Amino acid sequence: MTGTVSAEFVDRRPAPHKTGVPPRPRHRGVTSDVHRGGIRWALVAWTMTLLFFAPVAWMALTSFHREVDAATNPPSLFAELTFEQYGQLFDRGVTPFLINSAMASCVSTLLVVMLAVPAAYALSIKPVKRWTDVMFFLLSTKMLPLIAALLPVYLVVQRLNMLDNVWTLVVFYTAMNMPIAIWMLRSFLAEVPREVLEAAQVDGANLLHVLWHVVRPIAMPGIAATALICIIFSWNEFLFALNLTATRASTAPVFLVGFITNEGLFLARLCAAATLLSLPVLIIGFAAQNQLVRGLSLGAIK
């Protein structure tokens, strides 16, 4: 009895781990569920992307078809491809419309950025009194439908003899995009470290020096995202461009609707014009996609 130990008295506890900490169980089931869930969400995202992209791809494909092939029902997917529609666009004189749109969009965006950055700086880094009321006032200007302001704006422009002038569109697009630019830039500038600004002020930097050499490099992704949004809004604006211009200052959207008629076939030529007028914004967005993603994520924290 002294040399033997009963089985019921044997210590059945697991041997301690070498490190003194028991190993953690591996949750293989949880990991696999998370992986499968990620795959499902990725498939949903790709499906939604393809659904949104399908009309754009169909528009671009139709632009390379002849009018007869584009008007068939059901549409002919494997019809003969041709550049005939794009040649007719340039024969009709699309270049001046593109130049007017580019000038109105780029100049107005430059003015918006130059005016919105100091305003956003005053509302975020150096907040003025009752800055929330200022932000609400800026937001309230976007609540008025554009069609409601069309007649007063037209009468004012007519009295100033500024009808059919591209600079009228520049002024209007600047005023139109200013509120949304200030709102976006305020969220971006709020992420600028205060310590950097205080160090610049201690070194004797004035306001312009701080804005250009300190705030601008840090907030450049947000500024680029704001500028891209303003360019898109200005490039796509149609209502005031149609009513305030005639022949000299008409923009690309006005040129686009000129192909819609109740006589003859126009679908392929309309798709060609829409594809051509969409390319500048797509190229700018693709070139600035890194800055755009960084800017949107920068302002999303606040």
N, C-alpha and C positions, 0 to 999 in steps of 0.2 A: 504493500500500500504506500510505502514511503517513496518507492522509486517510480511509481506510476501516477499519472494525473488523469483524472476523469475528464471525459470529453465535454461534459457540461460546464466545466470550469475553464475551458480553453478560451483565451481572449480572442474573440472573433472580430475585433476592430481592425480596419485596414491599416497596413503599415504606413507610417508617416512618410511624406514626400521628402526627397533629399534636401530640397530647399527650405523645408519647414512649412510650406504653403501647399495645401492640397490642390491638385490640378482641377481646373474648371472644366465642366462638361462641355463638349462641343455641340452647339445647337445647329446641327446640319439641316434640320427641317426648316428652321426659321430662315437660315441663309438662302436655302433654295426657294422658299416662298418669296423672299424679297427680290431674288434674281428673276423669278418668273413674273412678279409684279412689274419690275422695271422693263422687261421685254414687252409686256402687254401695253404699258403706257407709251413705249417707243413706237409700237405698231399703231396705236391710236393717233399719236402725233404725226407720223408719216402719212396715215390715211387722210387726216384733216388737211395736211399740207398739199397732198395731191389733189384733193377735192377743190381747194382754193386755187391751185395753180392750173387746173385743167382748163378753165375758160380762157386764161391768158395764153396757154399753149395752143388752144384751138384758134384763137384770134390770130396768133402769129402764123400758124399753118395756113389759115384761110387767106392771109395777105399775099401768099405766094401762088394762089390759084387764079384762074381766069374767072371773070364774072359769071359765065355760064356754069362752070363747075361749082362755084361757091353758092349759087342759087338753087342747086338741085335738092330734092327732098326724097329720101334722106341725103345728107351731105356726103359728097364723095371724098373719102379719106385719102385714097391713092390716086388722086387726079394729077395731071401734069403740073409741075412746078415752073413758075416763071417770075421774072422781076418786072413784068410789064406794069404792075400797079405802082411800084415805087418810081419807075420812070415817069409815069403820068403825074405823080405828086410833085416832082421837081419841075416838070414842064408847066404845071399850074402855078408855080411860084410859092413853094412852102418856105423858102429860106427867109424872107423878111418876117414872116410870122414867128419863126423860131428865134430870130434875133431879137424881136420885141419881147417875147416871153423871157428869154435869157437876160435881157437888160433889166426888165421890170423885176424879175425874181432876184437876181444877184445884187443889184443896187439896193433894193428894199431890204434884203436880208442883211447886207452890210450895215445899213443904217439902224436896223433893229438891234443887231448885236452891239453896236457902239453906244446906243442909248439904253439898252436893257441891262447891260453889265453894271454900270454905275447905279441904276435904280435897284437892281437885285442886291448889290453890295450894301446899299443904304437900308434895305429891308431885312437883311440877314446878318451880316457881320457887324454893321453899325446901325442897329434898328432905330428908326425914328419913332416918335410918339404916335400911339394909335396906329401902328403899322398893320394890324389886322383889318382895320377899316379901309386902309389903302388897298390891301389885297382883295377885299370884297368888292370895292369899287372897280378894280381892274377886271374882276371876274364878271361883274354885272354888265360890263360893256359887251360881253359875248352872248348875253341873253337876248339881245335885240335881233330879230330876224333880218337878214340882209335885204330882203325885198321891201321891208318896211322903211329902210333908210335910202332906198333907191331914188325916190322922187326928190327929197331934199338935197341929196348929194348931186343929182343931175342938175338941179336949178343953180346950185352954188357954182358948179364947174362951168355951166353955161354963162353965168354972169362974169366969170373970170376969163372967158374965152380960152378955156383949156380943154375943150372937147377934142377928141381924136389926137391926144398927146400922150406919149408914153410916160412922161414925168407925172402926169395925173395918176396913172396906175402905180407909179413908184410911191407917191405920197399915200395913196389909199392902202396899198399893201403893207406899208410900214405901220400905219395906224391899226390895220387889221391884225397883224401878227404881234404887235407889241405886248398886249396883255398875256398871251400864252407864253411868250418868250420870258417875260419877267417872272411868271409863276415857275417855269422850269428852271431858270437860272438861279432863282432863290434857293430851291432845294439843292442845287449843285454847290453853290457858294457856301451853304451852311455846313458842308463837309470840309471846308478849308480849315486846317489847324490854326487855332487862335495864337498858339505860341510862335508860329512863323511870322504872323502879322505883327505881333508885339516886338519880335526881334528886329523886324524891318523898321518899325517906328522908332525903336531905341537907337538904331543906326542913323536916324535922321531922314528916312525916306518920306517923301510927301505922298499925297493921295494918288497922283498919276503914276508915280514910280511904283507904288504898292500894287496898283491895278495891273500895270503892264509887266513888271518883272517878278511879281510874287503870285498874284491871284491868277493871272492868265495862264502860266504854265501848269499850275495845279488843276485848274478848272477847265483846261482845254478839251477833254473828252465831253464834258457837259455842254460847253459852248458849241462844239461840233455837232452834237446831237440836236441842240436847239436850232442851229443854222440849217440843218438838213430838214427839220420839220417845217421851218419857215419857207424854205425853197419849194418844198412839195405843196404847201398851201398856196403859195403865190403862183406856181406853175399851173395848178389845176383850177384856179379861180376863173369862173366863166360869166357870172351874172353881170358884174360891173364892166368887165372887159367887153361884153357884147353891147352894152348900152352906152358906154362912155367913149367908145372908139368907132371908127367907120372904115377907113382904108389905110391910113398911114400907120396907126398904132395898134392894129388888131393883133391879138395874140394867137398862140397855137390852138387853144380850145375853140376859139371862134372859127379858125380855119377848118377844124375837124368837123363841126356840124354843118359846114357848107356842102358836104357830100350827101347829106340826107335829102332825098327828093322823092316825089310821088310818081316820077316818070323814069323808066329805065331801071337798070340794075346798078347797085352801088355798094353791095356788101363787101366785096373783095377790096375795093378801093378804100372804103371806110376802115376796114381792118388794117390795111397797110398804113393809113394815116395814124390810126391809134397806136400801132406798134412803133412807128417812127417817132411819134411825139412822146412815147413812154421811155424810149431809150436813154435820153439825157438824165432823167431822174434815177433810173435803174443803175446807170453807170456811176453817178455820184454816190448813190447809196452803197453800191458794191465797193467803191474805192474807200469809203469812210466807214465801213462796217465795224472795224475794230474800235474806232473812236466812238461810234454810235452805241455799241454794246457796253463799253466801259462807262460812257456817260449815263446811259439809262440805269445801269447797276449802281453807279455812284449816287444818283439822286433817289434811289429806291430805299436807302437806309432810313432817311428821315420820314 
